[in-house]
Amino acid sequence: MDILFILVPLSVVLALLVLGGLWWAVYRGQFEDVEEEGRRIFEDDKD
């Protein structure tokens, strides 16, 4: 039973870290144009 006093706060902190990381990625524009990256794979970059 004592382990719950460690695991519950730890899981809350972990969830907040994940949400904070997602917020940071959205705020920094990581998901602005995901389709361009998919098209870039098929382009030939040979000069």
SVG drawing of the C-alpha trace seen along z (x, -y; Angstrom):
<svg xmlns="http://www.w3.org/2000/svg" viewBox="-2 -28 27 30">
<polyline fill="none" stroke="black" stroke-width="0.4" points="0.0,0.0 2.9,-2.4 4.1,-2.0 1.0,-3.9 2.2,-7.0 5.2,-6.9 3.6,-5.7 0.6,-8.1 2.6,-11.3 5.3,-9.9 2.7,-9.1 1.2,-12.6 4.6,-14.2 5.3,-12.0 2.0,-12.9 2.7,-16.6 6.1,-16.2 4.6,-14.5 1.9,-17.2 4.6,-19.9 6.7,-18.3 3.7,-18.1 2.8,-21.8 6.4,-22.8 6.5,-21.0 3.3,-22.5 4.3,-26.0 7.7,-25.7 6.0,-24.8 7.1,-21.1 3.7,-20.2 3.3,-23.1 3.7,-21.2 4.0,-17.5 3.0,-16.8 6.1,-18.6 8.4,-16.2 6.6,-13.2 7.1,-14.7 10.7,-15.6 11.6,-11.9 10.6,-11.2 12.4,-14.2 15.7,-13.6 18.4,-15.8 21.2,-15.0 22.8,-18.1"/>
</svg>
